[in-house]
Structures are given as C-alpha cells and as structure tokens.
Amino acid sequence: MSSTAYMARPRGWRQTLFLLALTAIFVAYFLVWLPGPGVGLQLIGIEIGEWIKFLGVGARRNLLYLPPIVLGLCLALWAATWPNSRPQTWLARVLAVGIAMLALPAVAAIQLEPPSEWAWRLGMIALVALVAFGGPLFARKAAPAWLWLLMAVVAAVGAILPSWAYLSVLPVAREIMHRPVGIGLGVWLNAAGALLVAVVALAEWSDARRAAQKSTAAPEAAALK
C-alpha cells in the first residue's frame, strides 16, 4: 500500500470512528455549552464566545472559537494528500475552510473593536485556508506518519483548550447569575469528539510508521542476500 493511502483514509472501524468524531465536534458547537437558568441564558457553542466577552475575561475567550478551527484543520490535513483530480478532494478542502469560518468575527466587531478581539480568529481561519489549499504542495513530500501526528496534536488542543477556557470562566458566570451553572452537553461532546480524533490519528500514525519502516527494511534485507 502506498504511503499516501495511509493518510487518505483510515481503514475499517477506524474510519467509522474518525467520521463520527469529526461529526461530534461539529454538532457540539451547536449544542448548549452554558446551561443557564433561563432559555435566553442557555448558550450554544457558537454564541458563548460573544457572550463571554462582556465578562472581562480577555483573550481567553478566543479559545472558545477553537472547535470549528480545529475541525477545519483536521479536514484540511486529511485531504492534503488526496488526488487533486477528484471533486471530493476540493469539496473537502472547501468544506474545511467553510467550517472554520464559523469562527469569523462580525463585520461590526472588526470595525469597532480592537484587533485583540478578532485578529487571532482571522489568523486561524487564514491558517486553515493555507493548509487546505497550500498544504497539498508540501504534504506529498512529507511522511504521512507525521501528518497524522500533527492532526493528533491539533485534535488534542481542540479537546483541552476550549474545555479549559469554559471552566475558567464558569465561576464568573456563576457569580453574575447568582446560581450554580453546570457544564453543557456541547462541552463534553466537543472534548470527546476531539479526543477520539486524536486517538484514531495516533493509531494511523503508528501504522504509517511501521509501514515506512518495513518499506525501508525490505530493500536493505534484499541487498544483504
């Protein structure tokens, strides 16, 4: 099997888990993260970053926009070594950027707020676009094992940092609402989905490393005979 095939598609049950995990990250962003006392204060993932900026938590709120960026990066890395001649390849790359743009700041925010409130997000979306459309230029020269390892790191970041950011602002939200506020399903599903992506990516990284070692060892063994 070619090295590109290892990067292109996890096999069997891993592929099913991988696709379910990616879907979980996407769905989690539209589920409740902050289960407030009223309907108006039950905030989903796509809303919570904007609401939290009024709590004075600073740049930490940017981490709550990571789920669509992480998902976009994982898709972009996955499609980086796919054949450019396939329509599915370009659909996946466009989809990666489209998902990342869920973190796009509003035009009013760019016009009226300081860059510290939105520049990081624009930079991350640009990074996803760069990986999606520029990544294929160097991905084919890179060992697929290291692309899977990079995806595992990205996914782990997507599990840990948004969860940490939410937990760090939770005491402030509780103080403002004057009542206990828990952890919404969206936080748990995002963390679970991202961690599962990381696990599958690490398994693929291990397989790709072994395959590369075997392909290197075979000519050496033949030369010794």
Buried (B, 14 or more C-beta within 10 A) or exposed (E): EEBBEBBBEBEEEBEEBBEEBBEBBBBBBEBBBBBBEEEEBBBBBBBBBBBBBEBEBEEBBBBBBBBBBBBBBBBBBBBBBBEEEEEEBBEBBBBBBBBBBBBBBEEEBBEEBEEEBBBBBBEBBEBBBEBBBEBBEEBBEBBBBBBBBBBBEBBBBBBBBBBEBBEEBBEBBEEEBEEEBEBBBBBBBBBBBBBBBBBBBBBBBEBBBEBBEEEEEEEEEEEEE
